[in-house]
Amino acid sequence: MEYLYELGGIIASILGFVFVMNISKGKKISRAAMVLQRNEEAKKSKNGTYGLEIDGNGSTDVIIVGAGVAGSALAYALGKDGRRVHVIERDLSEPDRISGELLQPGGYLKLIELGLEDCVNQIDAQRVFGYALYKDGKNTRLPYPLEKLNSDVCGRSFHNGRFVRRMREKAASLPNVRLEQGTVTSLLEERGTIKGVNYKIKSGQELTANAPLTVVCDGCFSNLRRSLFNPKVDNPSCLVGLLLENCDLPHANHGHLILGDPSPIFFNPISSTEIRCLVEVPDHKVPSIANGEMALYLKTVVAPQVPLVLHAAFIAAVEKGNIRTMQNKSMPASPCPIPGALLLGDAFNMRHNLTGGGMTVALSDIALLRDLLRPLHNLHDSSALCKYLESFYTLRKPMASTINTLAGALSKVFCASSDPARKELLQACFDYLSLGGVFSNGPISLLSGLNPQPLSLVLHFSAVAIYGVGRLLIPFPSPKRMWLGARLISGASGIIFPIIKTEGVIQMFFPVTVPAYYRNPPVQLHN
C-alpha cells in the first residue's frame, strides 16, 4: 500500500502549487472587489437608496417575470436598493416540486449577502454538513470544509415550496415591490429594444407593463427565452421522486449518494420527519407510472441498492404510490445582448441536478447583478445599460462554470457503464474521495460553492484520472492494463473538455483578458 501514499504525495504537491497560484489570483479579485465596494459606498445617498431617482409617479424600474427562487430574490435585492419592481408570476400559490430542495453552503452565504437568510427559518429546514457516498457496500463521509466559517454556515435542505413562499413574502414586504399573478404572453419589443411585457391576469384581461429593464426568471420551462436567444436544452435523464417518512439516515444531516446501477440514487432530509429520494433514470428507459412499471422498477432494480436502514421506508413510499417525475435538464448559458432584457435562473442556465448547485448559481448571479446596478441612478438608456451588463456574463463565470462543469462531469462519471475504462474511472473517483484530507475537501469545496475556482476543478478531475491510471499500473503494469489506463485518460478527457469548451475556455480561466471584465458604469446612467 506504500505506493498509494507516494502517489498521493505527488498529487498533493501538484495541488499545493496550483493552490498558491489560486491564492495569488484571489488576491487580485479581492482588491477589485474592494474597489467596487468603495465606489458603491461613495454613491450612496443619505436615505441609503444609492442615489436612485424616485420621482413618485408610480413608474417601474424593473419588471421581473417569475417569482421562484431567482425572481423573488432579485425582487428583494433590487427593492432594498430602492428600485421600483413589478413581479409577474403565473401562479402565486405555494409550489410543489421535487427539485430545488438543497441549498449548498456557498448558496447560503449568498443568501446572507442578499439579506434573505431568515427565509430558511420557520419552514423546518434541515442543516446539512456534507455527503455520504456509497458504492458496492462501502461508504465514505465527505464533510463540507466549514471550519473557518461562522457556525451558522452550512447547507440547508427544505421543501422547495415553503422556501419560495418565504422568499415571496420577504419581497412583498417592501413597499416598492409589487407581486402580481398573471401570465406573461410576450415581450414588448420596439425597434430592437425590449420595453416591457404583455400579460394576462386571472380574469382574462390583457394588460401591458413597461419598464427600462425586464428580467426573465420564469424557470426551466421558460416560454420567453426563445424570444431572446436560441436555447440548446438537453434532457439527459429523468428524476423519479419519492418521499420517505419517519426514518433516519445512516449519517444524520448529510445527503446520501448511492452510486447505483444504472444511475445514482440520492437521499436528502427535507424536514424533521421526511427524506427526499431522487432516483435518476436514463431518459430513454423511463418506465410508466400509470401501468405499474415504475413501481416494479423501483422495487426490483433500485430497492436492493438502498441502504438497509432505509429499505423498509423506501418500499413503503413506493407502495404509497405518490411517485413523481421530472426531466433533468441541462442548458449552457448564452449571452443575451438585447437592450432592455436579461435572463436569469433556470431560464438562463441549467445544469444536472446531481450536485444541487442550481440555487447557488442563481443567488450568486443575483448578488452580482445587484452590485452592477447599484451605481446607476437610472436605467433608461437601454443600449448603454446592455453594453455595460456584458460584464455580467464574464464576472459570473467563476461560480457558474465551476458548478456547471462539476455537475456535468460527475453526472457522466457516476453513471454505471459496461465499459471497463469507465468502470475504472468511477472506482478511481470513489477511492480518491475516500482518501480524505485535500482529496475530499478540495472537490467538496468546489461542489458546495465555497471555492469557485475552475482551475482547481480541472486539477482535481485530472488527479482522479491519474490516480486511476496509477491503480492500474502499480505494482505490476501489463500491456492490457496500460491500454486500459490510456482509455481511462481518453474517456476522462472526453467528459470534461467538451463541457469546458461549452462554458468558454477564455472566460473560465482567463476572465481578466475579456474586455467586458473592466467595463465601467455608463456616465449617462449616473444622471
DRENVEX-68339 format. One record per residue (C-alpha): residue number from 1; residue in three letters; x, y, z. Coordinates in pm, whole numbers. Layout:
BEGIN
NUM; ala; X; Y; Z;
...
//
This chain:
BEGIN
1; met; 0; 0; 0;
2; glu; 302; 233; 24;
3; tyr; 274; 320; -345;
4; leu; -68; 477; -274;
5; tyr; 89; 719; -26;
6; glu; 369; 802; -272;
7; leu; 115; 867; -544;
8; gly; -88; 1074; -302;
9; gly; 220; 1278; -216;
10; ile; 285; 1357; -581;
11; ile; -73; 1465; -636;
12; ala; -70; 1671; -316;
13; ser; 243; 1855; -435;
14; ile; 72; 1945; -761;
15; leu; -236; 2060; -569;
16; gly; -19; 2277; -345;
17; phe; 138; 2453; -642;
18; val; -196; 2535; -800;
19; phe; -336; 2640; -464;
20; val; -61; 2902; -435;
21; met; -144; 3021; -787;
22; asn; -511; 3046; -698;
23; ile; -434; 3247; -384;
24; ser; -242; 3495; -595;
25; lys; -535; 3521; -834;
26; gly; -778; 3551; -544;
27; lys; -592; 3849; -403;
28; lys; -634; 4032; -733;
29; ile; -1005; 3961; -736;
30; ser; -1036; 4068; -370;
31; arg; -866; 4401; -445;
32; ala; -1104; 4456; -736;
33; ala; -1399; 4378; -511;
34; met; -1277; 4629; -252;
35; val; -1254; 4900; -516;
36; leu; -1607; 4820; -632;
37; gln; -1733; 4834; -274;
38; arg; -1572; 5174; -218;
39; asn; -1732; 5303; -538;
40; glu; -2070; 5177; -423;
41; glu; -2037; 5337; -81;
42; ala; -1939; 5667; -241;
43; lys; -2258; 5660; -447;
44; lys; -2494; 5605; -153;
45; ser; -2734; 5886; -88;
46; lys; -2840; 5989; 261;
47; asn; -3151; 5769; 250;
48; gly; -2948; 5463; 151;
49; thr; -3107; 5423; -192;
50; tyr; -2780; 5463; -384;
51; gly; -2880; 5789; -549;
52; leu; -3181; 5646; -736;
53; glu; -3425; 5884; -898;
54; ile; -3752; 5838; -710;
55; asp; -3995; 6060; -899;
56; gly; -4309; 5944; -719;
57; asn; -4508; 5890; -1038;
58; gly; -4550; 5516; -981;
59; ser; -4343; 5413; -1283;
60; thr; -4149; 5087; -1276;
61; asp; -3771; 5045; -1294;
62; val; -3758; 4668; -1339;
63; ile; -4012; 4405; -1444;
64; ile; -3935; 4052; -1323;
65; val; -4111; 3762; -1493;
66; gly; -4140; 3477; -1246;
67; ala; -4136; 3465; -865;
68; gly; -3949; 3145; -795;
69; val; -3623; 3146; -601;
70; ala; -3442; 3364; -856;
71; gly; -3725; 3607; -925;
72; ser; -3816; 3658; -559;
73; ala; -3453; 3703; -451;
74; leu; -3389; 3954; -729;
75; ala; -3707; 4148; -644;
76; tyr; -3600; 4178; -282;
77; ala; -3239; 4269; -367;
78; leu; -3338; 4544; -611;
79; gly; -3625; 4660; -391;
80; lys; -3389; 4704; -96;
81; asp; -3180; 4930; -315;
82; gly; -3485; 5147; -383;
83; arg; -3574; 5017; -728;
84; arg; -3943; 5008; -818;
85; val; -4003; 4644; -906;
86; his; -4305; 4478; -1065;
87; val; -4303; 4096; -1038;
88; ile; -4546; 3897; -1253;
89; glu; -4586; 3532; -1156;
90; arg; -4811; 3279; -1328;
91; asp; -4917; 3111; -1001;
92; leu; -4861; 3267; -658;
93; ser; -4979; 2959; -467;
94; glu; -4711; 2755; -288;
95; pro; -4519; 2542; -541;
96; asp; -4492; 2166; -505;
97; arg; -4169; 2041; -663;
98; ile; -3922; 1757; -618;
99; ser; -3615; 1967; -703;
100; gly; -3463; 2284; -565;
101; glu; -3461; 2133; -215;
102; leu; -3088; 2157; -134;
103; leu; -2906; 2486; -85;
104; gln; -2529; 2443; -74;
105; pro; -2321; 2636; 185;
106; gly; -2197; 2869; -89;
107; gly; -2559; 2944; -174;
108; tyr; -2639; 3011; 191;
109; leu; -2353; 3264; 201;
110; lys; -2513; 3439; -97;
111; leu; -2846; 3430; 83;
112; ile; -2679; 3612; 375;
113; glu; -2521; 3862; 133;
114; leu; -2867; 3937; -7;
115; gly; -3024; 3971; 339;
116; leu; -3250; 3669; 286;
117; glu; -3104; 3420; 534;
118; asp; -3416; 3428; 751;
119; cys; -3610; 3266; 464;
120; val; -3480; 2926; 576;
121; asn; -3638; 2982; 920;
122; gln; -3985; 2858; 1017;
123; ile; -4001; 2605; 731;
124; asp; -3849; 2306; 919;
125; ala; -3533; 2335; 709;
126; gln; -3259; 2087; 794;
127; arg; -2892; 2171; 836;
128; val; -2666; 1974; 601;
129; phe; -2297; 1923; 680;
130; gly; -2181; 1715; 384;
131; tyr; -2235; 1394; 194;
132; ala; -2212; 1021; 247;
133; leu; -2103; 836; -66;
134; tyr; -2191; 467; -116;
135; lys; -2053; 216; -366;
136; asp; -2060; -165; -365;
137; gly; -2135; -190; 4;
138; lys; -1863; 58; 105;
139; asn; -1922; 417; 211;
140; thr; -1724; 727; 291;
141; arg; -1827; 1052; 456;
142; leu; -1744; 1378; 278;
143; pro; -1796; 1676; 512;
144; tyr; -1816; 2034; 392;
145; pro; -1498; 2228; 485;
146; leu; -1674; 2469; 722;
147; glu; -1409; 2504; 994;
148; lys; -1319; 2865; 914;
149; leu; -1678; 2984; 868;
150; asn; -1943; 3108; 1108;
151; ser; -2120; 2826; 1294;
152; asp; -2447; 2913; 1117;
153; val; -2299; 2849; 772;
154; cys; -2375; 2507; 628;
155; gly; -2606; 2359; 369;
156; arg; -2984; 2376; 407;
157; ser; -3246; 2134; 278;
158; phe; -3619; 2200; 278;
159; his; -3945; 2175; 90;
160; asn; -3892; 2395; -214;
161; gly; -4245; 2537; -195;
162; arg; -4204; 2654; 165;
163; phe; -3876; 2826; 80;
164; val; -4025; 3001; -224;
165; arg; -4324; 3114; -17;
166; arg; -4093; 3275; 239;
167; met; -3892; 3445; -37;
168; arg; -4208; 3588; -191;
169; glu; -4328; 3715; 146;
170; lys; -3993; 3883; 203;
171; ala; -4000; 4053; -137;
172; ala; -4365; 4162; -98;
173; ser; -4285; 4318; 241;
174; leu; -4110; 4605; 61;
175; pro; -4342; 4894; -36;
176; asn; -4174; 4944; -374;
177; val; -4210; 4578; -480;
178; arg; -4538; 4469; -636;
179; leu; -4621; 4100; -683;
180; glu; -4898; 4025; -928;
181; gln; -5042; 3696; -1051;
182; gly; -5056; 3686; -1427;
183; thr; -4926; 3501; -1730;
184; val; -4676; 3688; -1945;
185; thr; -4767; 3612; -2306;
186; ser; -4493; 3805; -2485;
187; leu; -4217; 4059; -2453;
188; leu; -4297; 4409; -2574;
189; glu; -4038; 4499; -2838;
190; glu; -3985; 4832; -3008;
191; arg; -3710; 4878; -3267;
192; gly; -3493; 4600; -3125;
193; thr; -3535; 4707; -2761;
194; ile; -3750; 4531; -2502;
195; lys; -3982; 4789; -2347;
196; gly; -4185; 4562; -2117;
197; val; -4430; 4272; -2134;
198; asn; -4781; 4180; -2236;
199; tyr; -4958; 3967; -1978;
200; lys; -5298; 3825; -1892;
201; ile; -5449; 3821; -1543;
202; lys; -5688; 3561; -1396;
203; ser; -6000; 3741; -1518;
204; gly; -5874; 3709; -1875;
205; gln; -5796; 4079; -1911;
206; glu; -5486; 4151; -2117;
207; leu; -5252; 4416; -1982;
208; thr; -4920; 4578; -2067;
209; ala; -4640; 4667; -1826;
210; asn; -4347; 4891; -1919;
211; ala; -4001; 4929; -1766;
212; pro; -3649; 5010; -1891;
213; leu; -3530; 4663; -1782;
214; thr; -3718; 4332; -1799;
215; val; -3559; 4030; -1628;
216; val; -3694; 3691; -1733;
217; cys; -3679; 3438; -1447;
218; asp; -3961; 3204; -1547;
219; gly; -3776; 2879; -1478;
220; cys; -3665; 2570; -1665;
221; phe; -3984; 2559; -1875;
222; ser; -3946; 2923; -1981;
223; asn; -4178; 3031; -2263;
224; leu; -3993; 3358; -2319;
225; arg; -3627; 3266; -2359;
226; arg; -3678; 3174; -2727;
227; ser; -3771; 3538; -2780;
228; leu; -3422; 3637; -2671;
229; phe; -3191; 3358; -2796;
230; asn; -3187; 3007; -2939;
231; pro; -3157; 2775; -2637;
232; lys; -2985; 2435; -2657;
233; val; -3171; 2233; -2394;
234; asp; -3060; 1876; -2329;
235; asn; -3273; 1620; -2143;
236; pro; -3018; 1353; -2042;
237; ser; -3233; 1172; -1786;
238; cys; -3544; 1172; -1571;
239; leu; -3564; 1215; -1195;
240; val; -3808; 998; -1003;
241; gly; -3903; 1141; -664;
242; leu; -4029; 966; -351;
243; leu; -4092; 1095; 0;
244; leu; -3972; 868; 281;
245; glu; -4132; 928; 619;
246; asn; -4031; 866; 982;
247; cys; -3692; 711; 917;
248; asp; -3332; 811; 990;
249; leu; -3040; 841; 753;
250; pro; -2723; 644; 840;
251; his; -2532; 973; 870;
252; ala; -2750; 1244; 1025;
253; asn; -2764; 1584; 849;
254; his; -2588; 1453; 538;
255; gly; -2701; 1398; 184;
256; his; -2658; 1032; 85;
257; leu; -2548; 948; -269;
258; ile; -2556; 584; -376;
259; leu; -2355; 511; -689;
260; gly; -2608; 261; -815;
261; asp; -2670; 71; -1135;
262; pro; -2771; 208; -1381;
263; ser; -2773; 555; -1221;
264; pro; -2719; 734; -888;
265; ile; -2976; 741; -606;
266; phe; -2987; 1042; -374;
267; phe; -3139; 1078; -27;
268; asn; -3174; 1417; 140;
269; pro; -3360; 1524; 457;
270; ile; -3611; 1799; 370;
271; ser; -3789; 1820; 708;
272; ser; -3756; 1673; 1055;
273; thr; -3972; 1374; 952;
274; glu; -3922; 1344; 574;
275; ile; -3642; 1233; 343;
276; arg; -3650; 1307; -27;
277; cys; -3532; 1023; -250;
278; leu; -3438; 1103; -609;
279; val; -3368; 819; -849;
280; glu; -3209; 905; -1181;
281; val; -3342; 704; -1475;
282; pro; -3193; 727; -1828;
283; asp; -3432; 929; -2042;
284; his; -3488; 651; -2297;
285; lys; -3575; 392; -2031;
286; val; -3836; 568; -1814;
287; pro; -4098; 311; -1703;
288; ser; -4464; 410; -1695;
289; ile; -4616; 510; -1361;
290; ala; -4974; 451; -1476;
291; asn; -4938; 79; -1554;
292; gly; -4723; -3; -1250;
293; glu; -4394; -47; -1437;
294; met; -4227; 231; -1239;
295; ala; -4323; 80; -903;
296; leu; -4192; -259; -1018;
297; tyr; -3867; -97; -1138;
298; leu; -3816; 79; -805;
299; lys; -3881; -240; -607;
300; thr; -3673; -479; -815;
301; val; -3388; -264; -950;
302; val; -3347; 26; -708;
303; ala; -3456; -113; -368;
304; pro; -3178; -379; -346;
305; gln; -2920; -99; -371;
306; val; -3077; 116; -96;
307; pro; -2902; 112; 246;
308; leu; -3066; -142; 475;
309; val; -3182; 115; 732;
310; leu; -3382; 295; 459;
311; his; -3511; -12; 276;
312; ala; -3844; -53; 460;
313; ala; -3926; 320; 431;
314; phe; -3832; 313; 62;
315; ile; -4065; 20; -11;
316; ala; -4343; 188; 191;
317; ala; -4304; 508; -13;
318; val; -4327; 312; -340;
319; glu; -4638; 127; -223;
320; lys; -4797; 453; -110;
321; gly; -4798; 544; -477;
322; asn; -4702; 911; -463;
323; ile; -4431; 874; -730;
324; arg; -4328; 1198; -903;
325; thr; -4112; 1250; -1210;
326; met; -3941; 1546; -1374;
327; gln; -3698; 1592; -1660;
328; asn; -3334; 1650; -1576;
329; lys; -3246; 1948; -1796;
330; ser; -2915; 2096; -1895;
331; met; -2859; 2420; -2086;
332; pro; -2538; 2623; -2119;
333; ala; -2560; 2996; -2055;
334; ser; -2563; 3203; -2373;
335; pro; -2507; 3580; -2352;
336; cys; -2824; 3768; -2439;
337; pro; -2717; 4117; -2553;
338; ile; -3064; 4253; -2624;
339; pro; -3130; 4606; -2494;
340; gly; -3391; 4616; -2221;
341; ala; -3389; 4245; -2132;
342; leu; -3191; 3995; -1927;
343; leu; -3230; 3626; -1846;
344; leu; -3161; 3476; -1502;
345; gly; -3206; 3149; -1314;
346; asp; -3307; 2828; -1490;
347; ala; -3445; 3030; -1780;
348; phe; -3083; 3129; -1850;
349; asn; -2862; 2841; -1736;
350; met; -2931; 2485; -1619;
351; arg; -2709; 2200; -1513;
352; his; -2754; 1841; -1396;
353; asn; -2938; 1823; -1061;
354; leu; -2684; 1579; -913;
355; thr; -2477; 1846; -736;
356; gly; -2771; 2056; -616;
357; gly; -2598; 2373; -735;
358; gly; -2878; 2548; -924;
359; met; -2989; 2782; -645;
360; thr; -2628; 2863; -557;
361; val; -2557; 2977; -913;
362; ala; -2882; 3175; -931;
363; leu; -2824; 3355; -599;
364; ser; -2464; 3430; -698;
365; asp; -2585; 3579; -1027;
366; ile; -2841; 3793; -844;
367; ala; -2585; 3930; -597;
368; leu; -2359; 4017; -889;
369; leu; -2636; 4184; -1090;
370; arg; -2744; 4387; -788;
371; asp; -2387; 4510; -738;
372; leu; -2354; 4603; -1105;
373; leu; -2678; 4803; -1100;
374; arg; -2613; 4979; -768;
375; pro; -2404; 5270; -905;
376; leu; -2668; 5355; -1169;
377; his; -2911; 5640; -1096;
378; asn; -3148; 5534; -1373;
379; leu; -3183; 5254; -1628;
380; his; -3345; 5444; -1914;
381; asp; -3064; 5424; -2170;
382; ser; -3121; 5060; -2270;
383; ser; -2835; 5041; -2519;
384; ala; -2578; 5178; -2273;
385; leu; -2713; 4950; -1999;
386; cys; -2695; 4647; -2228;
387; lys; -2333; 4726; -2316;
388; tyr; -2243; 4772; -1950;
389; leu; -2410; 4446; -1843;
390; glu; -2197; 4245; -2085;
391; ser; -1954; 4229; -1792;
392; phe; -2213; 4020; -1606;
393; tyr; -2152; 3722; -1834;
394; thr; -1779; 3719; -1755;
395; leu; -1793; 3809; -1385;
396; arg; -2040; 3526; -1315;
397; lys; -1809; 3261; -1460;
398; pro; -1605; 3153; -1155;
399; met; -1909; 3032; -962;
400; ala; -2128; 2929; -1254;
401; ser; -1866; 2748; -1461;
402; thr; -1725; 2563; -1159;
403; ile; -2063; 2423; -1056;
404; asn; -2182; 2365; -1414;
405; thr; -1867; 2177; -1513;
406; leu; -1862; 1968; -1197;
407; ala; -2230; 1879; -1234;
408; gly; -2185; 1777; -1597;
409; ala; -1871; 1575; -1532;
410; leu; -1997; 1390; -1224;
411; ser; -2328; 1306; -1391;
412; lys; -2131; 1109; -1651;
413; val; -1869; 960; -1418;
414; phe; -2126; 842; -1161;
415; cys; -2348; 658; -1410;
416; ala; -2280; 285; -1437;
417; ser; -2125; 166; -1762;
418; ser; -2027; -163; -1923;
419; asp; -1706; -1; -2049;
420; pro; -1409; -124; -1836;
421; ala; -1235; 215; -1865;
422; arg; -1545; 399; -1736;
423; lys; -1574; 147; -1452;
424; glu; -1213; 216; -1354;
425; leu; -1276; 593; -1366;
426; leu; -1578; 558; -1137;
427; gln; -1382; 341; -892;
428; ala; -1090; 585; -902;
429; cys; -1324; 874; -821;
430; phe; -1471; 690; -522;
431; asp; -1128; 585; -392;
432; tyr; -981; 933; -447;
433; leu; -1256; 1097; -242;
434; ser; -1217; 827; 23;
435; leu; -854; 934; 80;
436; gly; -984; 1230; 281;
437; gly; -789; 1547; 351;
438; val; -725; 1766; 47;
439; phe; -851; 1488; -180;
440; ser; -1204; 1517; -44;
441; asn; -1204; 1874; 90;
442; gly; -1096; 2014; -246;
443; pro; -1375; 1861; -458;
444; ile; -1639; 1917; -188;
445; ser; -1544; 2284; -152;
446; leu; -1595; 2317; -528;
447; leu; -1928; 2135; -524;
448; ser; -2056; 2339; -229;
449; gly; -1980; 2673; -392;
450; leu; -1731; 2764; -120;
451; asn; -1434; 2766; -358;
452; pro; -1548; 2864; -709;
453; gln; -1217; 2805; -887;
454; pro; -1240; 2639; -1231;
455; leu; -865; 2572; -1238;
456; ser; -884; 2381; -910;
457; leu; -1172; 2177; -1053;
458; val; -974; 2075; -1361;
459; leu; -675; 1987; -1144;
460; his; -878; 1758; -918;
461; phe; -1050; 1592; -1213;
462; ser; -711; 1531; -1374;
463; ala; -575; 1398; -1044;
464; val; -861; 1147; -1029;
465; ala; -772; 1022; -1377;
466; ile; -400; 999; -1290;
467; tyr; -487; 821; -967;
468; gly; -695; 573; -1166;
469; val; -404; 504; -1403;
470; gly; -172; 460; -1105;
471; arg; -406; 198; -960;
472; leu; -383; 7; -1287;
473; leu; -6; 28; -1339;
474; ile; 119; -25; -984;
475; pro; 272; -258; -883;
476; phe; 271; -474; -1200;
477; pro; 194; -296; -1529;
478; ser; 96; -505; -1825;
479; pro; 12; -415; -2186;
480; lys; -358; -475; -2116;
481; arg; -353; -250; -1809;
482; met; -154; 18; -1991;
483; trp; -411; 18; -2271;
484; leu; -692; 39; -2017;
485; gly; -514; 331; -1848;
486; ala; -482; 511; -2181;
487; arg; -853; 461; -2246;
488; leu; -931; 591; -1895;
489; ile; -739; 914; -1965;
490; ser; -908; 944; -2304;
491; gly; -1251; 888; -2150;
492; ala; -1192; 1143; -1874;
493; ser; -1076; 1398; -2132;
494; gly; -1380; 1324; -2344;
495; ile; -1601; 1404; -2047;
496; ile; -1457; 1729; -1918;
497; phe; -1312; 1906; -2222;
498; pro; -1641; 1937; -2416;
499; ile; -1802; 2087; -2103;
500; ile; -1518; 2337; -2066;
501; lys; -1547; 2427; -2435;
502; thr; -1919; 2493; -2390;
503; glu; -1858; 2708; -2082;
504; gly; -1588; 2908; -2262;
505; val; -1216; 2850; -2206;
506; ile; -1119; 3218; -2202;
507; gln; -1396; 3327; -1965;
508; met; -1335; 3031; -1731;
509; phe; -959; 3052; -1695;
510; phe; -856; 3396; -1823;
511; pro; -1151; 3628; -1743;
512; val; -925; 3930; -1693;
513; thr; -837; 3915; -2065;
514; val; -1200; 3974; -2163;
515; pro; -1261; 4348; -2232;
516; ala; -1606; 4340; -2068;
517; tyr; -1439; 4242; -1739;
518; tyr; -1327; 4604; -1690;
519; arg; -1642; 4777; -1813;
520; asn; -1737; 5081; -1604;
521; pro; -2089; 5215; -1540;
522; pro; -2200; 5443; -1827;
523; val; -2177; 5814; -1747;
524; gln; -2523; 5885; -1892;
525; leu; -2683; 5645; -1640;
526; his; -2541; 5844; -1349;
527; asn; -2755; 6145; -1432;
//
